[in-house]
Each structure stands twice: as C-alpha cells, then as structure tokens.
Amino acid sequence: MECLFQPNAYLGDEVIDCYINLIKAQTHLKCRSGGRVHIENAFQFNFLKRDGDVDIKTEELYPIEDMTQICSAERRVLLYLDHDMVFIPINILETHWYLAVIHARNMEIQVLDSLGTSQDRKDLTDSIKGLQRQIDMISQRKELKDHRWPDLQVASWPLREIDMGYAKQTDSSSCGLFLLNYIEYWTGDELSDSFTQDDMSHFRKKMAAILLSSELNKRRGCLLYKNDKEVDSGSPSDVEILENPTDSKKRKLLHVLDDNEVVYEDEEGPITQADLQKWFVDDWDKRTPVKVSNDGCTNDFLMVGLSTKDMPVTKADSIDVLCDYIMAIEDDTTLEMTWVRSFNPFKIEISVKDLQNILTINLDMTLRCFDMAVRLLANKESRRPKGEIINNRKHYMDMRFWRMVGFGKLPKYHQDPTAEELAKTLDCWPSMNYYITGCRYVLMPWKFNGCYALFVIDHVKKHVTFIDFTPTQDWCKHMPYKRFAEAIIMASKKYKIAYSKKRSGWAEDIFKWEHTIQTDVPIDLRGFNTSYLVLQAMAMWGNDRRMKFVGDAKIVRRNFVIDLLSYEDNSCRYVIPANIQQRLIDIAKKD
C-alpha cells in the first residue's frame, strides 16, 4: 500500500492484483461491447511467457505423469475459449506495465500502452506462443468445440497497437495506474471513460481508499498508521471473500478515526478520514453492487497477501516471513503445483506441499527432496572459485544407489539393477569436471528404519566411516558395528560392480576395509531430522576441521526451502509467484 501514497512510486504485482480482483468482482464489467471478458492476474503472464520458450520441449514443461499441470493448462485454455476477450497485464522486467487484449471476435491481439506504440513486443509474442502451445497440447488430448473463438491459431493473429490519444503517461511511474484504467474502461473498441496524466495523482490516492474499504479486504477497519510503525500484518492471506457483504451504505471506511483526523500526508497535503470516505462512497459505491462467489477465492487472492512494507530488516526475519507464508497456503490446487523442477541428471519435482512438509518439524525429508538437496550440494561445489586447489575431492551420492541395492526389501519385490545403472550413481555431477577415480571420498547416504545415515568411503586410506545420528539400539549395544553389517555387505557387492565400470580391474571389497563409527555427532532421539544432519555431514566432510552441526531444526529447514526456491537451474522458476520471487531476491541481497 505504501506505493499508493508516494507520488512517483512504481506499482508492484500485489497492488495490481488486488485492484484487478476488485474489477473482476463487478458484474457489469464482465460483458462489454466486444463480448465477454476474462481478466488475468499479473503473474499469469510469466506462465505464458515460459511456455513460449521454444528451447524447452512441451513434454518437459508438461510431463505426461504430471496431470496437475496438464489439467491446470486445460482449465486455462477452456476458460479463455469461453470468453471473447482476454485481458493480460504485461510486466516488462519489473519496470513497465501495459495491457494486451486477445480479441477473439476481431482475431487480433490489441496492445494498450501508456507510453505509446513500440516495435519490440517480444514479451507479448512469447506469451502468445506459449498460449498457442497450450492450446495445441490440449487439442491433442480432447476435441475443442463449442467455444467462442472463430480460430484457434492465435499465434497467427496480428498485433494491433492502439493509439491511446490523450490517455498516455507523461511521467515515469504511472504505467500501472494507466494499466488498471485500461482494464476497467476498455470495451474492445474504445475507452468508455476519459482520463489523462492529470487524473492519475487523484486515482492513486482514490485507489488506496478503494482497496482499504473493499469488503474483500480482510483487514478492513483496522487502524491506518500515520508513521512507518510496524504492526502485525495478520494472516499471509490478506484478502477474504465474504459470503454476505454488508450494506455499503452503512459501513464506515475507517470507523476508528474521526472524519477530520489526518490519516496520511503526502506532497500534496493531508488526507483525512472524510477524504477517504468521500472518495469511496462517491466513486466506488455508486457502481453496481455484486455478491462475490466462492469461485473468486483462488490462489490469486492468496498470492497478494505478502506486504512489501511489512518485510522485516534482517535476513532471518525475512526468511521466517516467507516460510510462514508458504505454510499458510491451504488451496489444494496451489499445494499440488510444482515450484521446483530439475532434469539433470534425472528429473526431480518439488511441489508446494513438499515445501510444507520440509517446514514441518516432525517430518523427515522424503527421498526426492533428499536427492534434490544432494544436487544442491553438488551445484554449490561446482561454483567454487576457479583455480582453487581441491586436495580431497569428494563425490556426492544421492539415494539412487540405496534404492538400487534394495536394502530391507524381499528379493521377490526387488529388481536387480544392471552394472550400467549402478555406475551412473558415480557419474560426475553436471557443471563439474572430475572423474570418480580422482575422488578421495565417496559419500554414500543410507536409510535404516526410516532414518538417514552416511557411509564415507575413503579410497586413499581404504577406510569406511559410519555416521549415524540415532541412538544405538539395545540389540547391538555390545557391538555397534552389527547394525551396519548387513548394509555394508550389500553395499560392498554393488559398489564393486559400479566402481569397476569406472576403473577397469578394480576388485576391492570395502567390507574388508577398516571401519570406524564417527563419534561426537548429535543424536536425534525422535529421528525427524536425520536427513538434515547427514546433509550437513556431507557438506563438511574433508575440510580437515571438526564438524559443527546446526542443531536448530527450524533454521536448517527454512534455509533449505530458500535454497530450493533460489535454485538457478529450476525450470519451474516462472511458476513461483512474482511476489515470492521478489522476496527471494530481497533475501539474497542480505547475504
């Protein structure tokens, strides 16, 4: 909200989306002279632009086994085809807003830009290509009929730059305000109301009143502070759909203040309670009242709740706010969405629900999350400064080897892997340059009864170190090595096969090497955090210093979530809502 009280501030996604949702709630704006209208939210542009990348195959964006994403694309396509016009806000590099209108009746893409016409609309053309890809994909799955579009080849429709005449900006910060006016007043042929740059200053303040007083605002009626005093920002979802809106004529905008009391001041003077009430009653309540259906309570509303103004100063607090926000997500569709996907060396997908599980203290990490964590370790290792001497190179194994060995499974339920499959677990990680025979240490994670442990194989000393973070059980207290005997026997047989594929003639048996159980490690009595302790051990091993573990499970888990969402090779990074991406950027700047 702070940007609405600063005359030269740029409007971010959150404010744009909030106002768009209010426009979408107005029944009389859903049908215009150009036909039925669907208005997209700001972050949807990122999905379309991502799908317009010709370098990424459709099966990579929408794997056949990922029905959640395919169904999401299908719903979007069918929704578009059920409308004559689709309004898409376009955000260019977080610096400029303009509006694209897919006008099906005219079979054209209209461009409404407050800066005037432009020859470069790559963002828009990529988005239209992305939509075309989605339409083509869905049309292969089902017959698209009984829709409102005369032609489904939307990528072939021409772009038409609309001359906005007087409705243009003359400053550097009003593009978002013009965008919202275009969305509200464009009929498909013309603007139904007139406005100029001079109107934007008033509209900026009026918009603040509208958002604060809307019945969709969960915090309507709360105190509006004059100073930058930090207050409780409430639930991560700051917008709520009310089943039975109250009579707008009976409500007060900010009922806790007197009419003449100044609630905010800007360069143009004080803004009083009476000013806000007048703007709201005169300009907004005269519109056709509408009862908002539950269909409007989607993830779009959830994603606008993270306030920029309320972001804390420290990095730790910023991480806490973002993780609390993720934990508050309850929408089933959002929880099933994949926010992290990596293809190399094999595909791993992490959903929003997986992120919540990571943040849940009494749940240990799933296998795919652990595999992704190991991939992050290897990725971090690959980014060491060039020329840095690595004396004791190590190879990180993920849980593929453990799965292939079939530890704890009956033979009839386990298929023995091939030598080639086993050898792949010893391949050099992408973006790194080494060969397994040049590594001193091979770090092999394992699982016992649902808890993670680590075998460190030292090829120089021919030594195996067992690192276990759970209490020694009664049946093996007299001989702790008994617990690892079966595992190391099975691992030794398969490891010999795998390593011999990398080094011809290698026939060592690591079971016969010297074994040591690592001491002075933390003990996880409940077994909920063994995966995080193993990952810390993998990261610290070989640095010739005593291992110091982070014992605060909450901190470790939250940092891991930030690392996942910040992963540079994440092919789903555009799926992550823009406001969360911005928080990740802010957190990275605090390093």
N, C-alpha and C positions, 0 to 999 in steps of 0.2 A: 504493500500500500504506500510505502514511503515515496515511490517514484511519482505518485499522483499529486504529491504536494511539493514537488520540485519542478519548476517550470521547464527545465532543459533536460529532464531525465528520460532515458530510453525505457520503454515499456517491455518487461520481460514476459516469458511464456505464462507465468502464473496469473498475472493480471489479465492478459489477453484471454486466456482460457476461462477465467471467472466470468468475464463480461460476455463471452460467446455463449456460455451456458445460460446466462440470463436471456439473451436474444433467442436461443433455441426454445426457451420456455414460453415464448409469446406465440400464441396460435396464429394470429393474423400475419405473422412474418413467415409462416411455413409455406404459404401459397402466394405467388406473385404473378405478374403478367407473363413472365417467362415460364411459369409452371411451378411444380412442386420443388421445394428447396431442401437440400440437406447441407448443413454447415459442419465442417470438420473442425476438430480441435487442433491446436498449434502443433502438437507433437506428431500427428499423423503424417505430416509431410516427410518426416525422417524415414518412416517405413517405406513410403512410395519411392523416395529417392534411393534408398538402399536397394530395393528390388530393381531399380533401373540400371544398376551396375552390370554391364554385360560380361565382366570378367568373372562374375560369380554365377555358377550354374543354378538352375531352378531347383534341382534335387538337393543342392547344398543349402539353399535358403529354406526349402520346404521338404525335408526328408519324408519319405513315404510312411515311415513309422511314427512321425510326429504329427498325429492327427489334430492336435490342439492348434498348431499354427496354420495348418491347412484349413481347418474349419473357421478359424478367425478370418483368414483371407476370403473364404467363401461368403461369410456373413457380410464382409465389407463390400464385395463385388455386388451381391444381391441388393444390398442397401442402396448403392449408387444407381444401379439399374432401375430401381423403383422410384427414382426422382428425375426430374427434367433438368435440374441444375444442381451442381455440387460445388460449394464454396470451399476453397482450400487456402488457408493462410500460409504464405511462404516467408520463411525467415532466412535471410542471406547472411550466413556467418555471424549471427547474433548482432548484426549492425543495421539491418533494414528490413522492414515488413512491406509486403504487397499482397494483393489478392488475386488468385487465379480462380476462374469460374469455368467449370466444364459445362457447357451449354449444349445439351443433347438435341434440343429441337433445331438449333441452328447448326449443329455438328461443327462446333468450333470451341477453341479454348480462349476465353476472354481474359485479358490482363488489365487490372486496375492498379496503377502505381502512382503514388502521390508525388514521385519525382519525375514523372513523365515517361515517355516511351524509351525503350532500350533495345539494342541489337543483341545483347547477351542474356539469354534466359536459360542457361544450361541447367540450373537447379530445377526449373519448371519442366523442361523437356525430359530430364532424367526421371522426374516424378511421373510424368505421363507414360514413359516407357515402363516404369515399374508397375503402374496400374494395368497397362496392356499385358504385361507378363502375368499378372494375377488373373486377369480375365481369360487369357489363353489357357492357363493352368486349370481354372475351374470349368471352363467349357469342355475340356477333355474328360473331366470327371462326371459332368452332368450336362444335359441339354439346357441351354439358357433360352427360355422362351417366356412369353407373357410379360415382357419388360417394356419400359418406356423409351428405350434408345432405338433410333432407326438404324444405327450401325454400331457394331462392336469394335471396329478398328479405330479406337480413339487416338492411337498414336499417329494416325494419318490425318487427323483433323488439324486445320490451320490455326496458328496463334493469331489473335487479333488484339492489337494494342488499343485500348480505349482512351481517347483523349478526354482527360478529366476536366479540361477547361479551367474554371475558377477553383475547383476542388483540389488544389495542389498545395503542397507544403513549401514554405519558404525558409524554414529553419532546418536544423539537423537532427531533431529529436521527436518530431510529431508523427512519424510514419505509422506507429502503432495506433494512434488516435484516428488517423485517416482510415487505416485498415478497418477498424471497428465501425466507422461510419459507412464505409463502402458495404460491409457485410449487412448492415442494418437497412440501408436505403437502396441498394442496387436491385432493380426489378428484372434484370436480364437485358433491358434495352436502354435504361436511363436511371438516373438517381431520382428518387421520389421526394427528396428534400435537398435544399441547397445549404452549403456550408463552405467556409473558406478558412484560411490560416488564422484569421482573427477569432474564429469561433472555437479554436482548439484550446485556448487557455481556459475558457469557461467550461468547456466539455471535460477537461482534465479534472477540474475540481468537482464538477457535477457527477462524474463517473465515480469518484470516491464516495460521494453521498449515496449513489445508487447501490454500490457494492456493500457498503456498510449497512444499509437499511433493507436490503433484499431479504425476503422470507426464506431464501435458500441459504442465507448466511447463518451458520450455527452460532456464531458469537454476536449476533445482532443484539444491541442493547448494552453491550459491555462498555466499560469506560474507554474513552479515546484520550490518551495522554498527550499533553502538550509537548513534553520533553521526550528525549530518547531514552526514557526509563524502561528497563527490561521488565516485561510482565510475562506471566505464564501464557505460553502460546497455545495451550489447550491440546486437543487431540490432533494427531497428524492429519486427520481428515477434517478440514475447517469448513466444509460445505455439507449441508444436510438437506435432503428432500423432505419437506413437510407434507404429510398426508392431507391435512386440512388447513390450508393457510388461513390466517386470521384476517378479519376485515381490514383492508389497508387504510380505511378512513379513520379507524380507531387507534391506530398504533402511533407511537412517537418514535422519531428516528433514533435519538439517544436519550432515553427517558430519564437518565440520571443527571442530566445537566439542565440548567436554566436556559431559556431562549436567548438571553443576551450574553451568555458566557462564551468567551472565545475558546474554541476547541483546537484551533491550529492557526498559525500565521505563516504567510509566505511573502514573497517580494511585493505582491500587490496589496497586502494588508491583511487584517484579521478575518478569519472565517468563524462565524458564530453558529450556535445551535440553530438559530432561526434561519440562517442561510441554508444550512443543510436540509432542514425540514421543508423550506420553500422549494428548493431545487427538486427534492424528491417528490413532494406532493404535486407540484405544478407540472413537472416534466415526465415523471415516471408513472405515477398512479393513475394518470388520465388514460394510459394505454389500456387495452382490453385485458381484464384480469383473466388469469388462467390457472387451473389446477394442474400442478405438475405431476405426471405419472411416475410410478416407480421405475419405469424404463429409463428415466433420466439419471438414476442413481448408478452410474457406471464408474469404471476406473478413471474416466476423465475427471470426475469430481475429486476423487481421491488424490490424484496426482497434483492438484493445485494447492494442496494444503501446507506445503513446506515453505514457510515465510522467509524471504531473503533478509528482512530486517532483523528477525529474531535469531539469526545464526550466531552462535557463540564465538568467542575470540580464539580460544585455544583449539589446537588440533584435536585433542582428546574429546573435548566437548562437542566439536563438530562431528566427529565420528559417532559419538553417542546419539546425537540428534538424528543422524541419518539412519542408524541401525534401529533406533526406536520407531522411526517412521516405517521402515520395512516390516518390522514386527507387527505393526498396526494394520497392515493390509489384510483384508478379510474377503475381498471379492474373489470368487472361485476362478473366474476366467484369468484374472491377473496372477493368481497363485500358480496357475499352470503354465504361464508364459515362460519361455526360455530367455534368460537375460545374459547368459554366458555360454558360448559355444566355441570349441576349439577342434580343429580337424587333424592336426599334425602332432604325433604320428598316428593317432586314431581319434575318432570323434568322441567328444565328451560334451554333454549338455547339462547345464545347471539351471534349474527353474527358481522362481521366486520362493516357492515352497521349500526348496533345498536350502536357500539362504536363511529362511526362518529356522529350519532345523539346525543349521550351523550355529545360530544365535541362541538356541535353546540349551541351557546349561546341562540338563540331564539326558542329553542325547549325544552319543559319539558320532564321529564322521562316517558317512556312507562310503562305500568303495569308490564310486565315481568321483566324489568330492575329494577323497584322498588322492586318487590318481591325478586330479586336476591340481591339487596342492603340490605334488611332486613335480608336475610340469612347470609350475610357477618357480619352484626352486631351481630347476634346470635353466629356466629362462633368465632368472636373476644371475646365475653363474655365468651365462653367456655374455652378460653385459659388463663383465669386469673390464677395467681399462686395458687397452691394447698394450702389449709389451710387459704386462705384469707376469712375473715368474710364478708358476704354479708348481710347487715342489711335490705335493702329494695330491695328484689329481684323483678325483673320485667320480664314480658313476652312480647316478641315482636310478634305482629300480622302482617301478610302481607295483601295483598289486596284480599285474598280469601274470607274473611268474607264479605267485602263490595260487592264483586261480587255476593255472595250467597244471600245477602239481596235484591239485585235488585233495589237499590236506583235510582230513576229517570226513571225507566222503567215501562211501562204499564204492568199490570198483565198478559195480554194475550201473552206478549213476554218474560215472565219470568217464569222459572220452580222453584217451591219452593223446597229448599233443605231439606234433611232428618236431623233428630237430630244428627245422627252419623256423617254426613258430616260437620255440624256446629261444633260439638265437636272436630273434627280433627284440627280446627284452634287454639285450646287451648292445643294441644299436646306439650309435652316437645320437644325442638329442639334436633336434633341428636347431639351426643357427649356431651350433657349436662345432668345433673342429678337433676331434680326438678319435682314437681307436681304443677299444676296450682293453687291448693288451698293454696299452700305455698307462692304464689306470692302476694306482696302487690299491685303492679301496673300491669295493663294490658294496653298496648299501642296499640290503635286501629286507624290505618290510615283511612282516608276517602277522598272522592272526591266530590267537588261541582263545577259544570260547568267547568270541566276540570282542576281544581286546587286542590292540595292536602291540607288536614288539618289533625289535630290529636286530638283524644279524649283520655284523660288519665283517666282511671278508677282506683280509689283508694279504695281498699276493706277494708282498715283499718278505714279510716275516712268516708267511704261511700260518696264519693265526685267525681264529674266528672269535669275535666278541659278541656275547649275547647281552642285549639291553632290554630289560623287562621292567615295566612300571607298575606292575600289580603285586600284591603281597604273595610271598611264597606259600603255596598250599601245604596242608598238613601231610599229605601223602608223599611229598618229596622234600620235606624239610631236612631230612637226614642226608639227602643227596640232591641238591637243587638242579644238577645237570639232567636228572631224569626227566624233568619237564620238557626239555628241548631235544631229547634223544630221538624220538620218532620224527620230529620235524627236520632235524639236521640230516638224518639218514635219507629221508625223501628228497630234501633239497639237494643233497650232495649228488645223488644219482642224476637228477635232471640238470643240475648246474654243470656237471661234467659233459653232458651231451651238448648243452648250449655253448659252453666256452670252447669246446673242441671244434665247433663250427667256425669260431673266430680265430682260433690258434691251432693249426693242424698239429696233431700228435699229442696235444695236451691230455694227460690222463690222470691228473691229480684227484685225490679223494679228500674233499675238505672235511669230511667226517673224521679223518685220521689226523688232521692238523691239531695244533694246540688250541684249547678252548678256554675262554675266560668269561665269567659273568661280571658285567660292569657294576661297580658299587657307587655309592654316593649319588644316586639318582632319586628323584622324588617318587613317592609311591601314591598312586591313585587308588584310594580304598574302594571307591564305587565303580571305577572303570569307565567313567564317562568322558575322560579327556586323554586317553592313551594315544590317540591318533595325533593330537597336537604336540604331545611330548615327543613322540617318535619323529615328527617333522622337525622339531627344534634340534633333536639329536643329529639328524641327517645334515642340517644346515651347519651345525657347529663342529662336526667331526673332522678331525685332521688339521685343525688350526693351531695345534700344539698348546692350547690353553685349556684350563679346566672348564668344563661345560657349566654354564649358568643358565638355568631354566627360568622362564617366566611362569610364575605359579598362578597368576590371576587368569582364570579361565575366560572370564568375560572380556578382558583386554585382548587375549590371544584370538578369540573367536571373532571379535569385531574387526580387528586388524586384518584377519583372513578374508572377511567379507569385502573390505575395502580393496584388498589386493585382487580379489576375483573381479570385482566390478571395474577395476582400473587396468585389467589385463589388456595389453596393447594389441594382441592378435585375436581379440574377441570378435568373431564375425557377427555377433548379435549386439554390438555396442550401440547401434542406432535404435534398437528396440527399447533400450533403457530410456525412460522418460527424460526429457531435456532438463527438467529442474533437478533431477538426481545427478545427471551428468555434470551440471554446473557445480553441485555440491562437491563432487569428486575432484573437480578442478580446483575448487577453493581449498580442499583438504591437502591436495598435492602442493599447493603454493605455500603451505605452512611448514613444509619439511625444512 
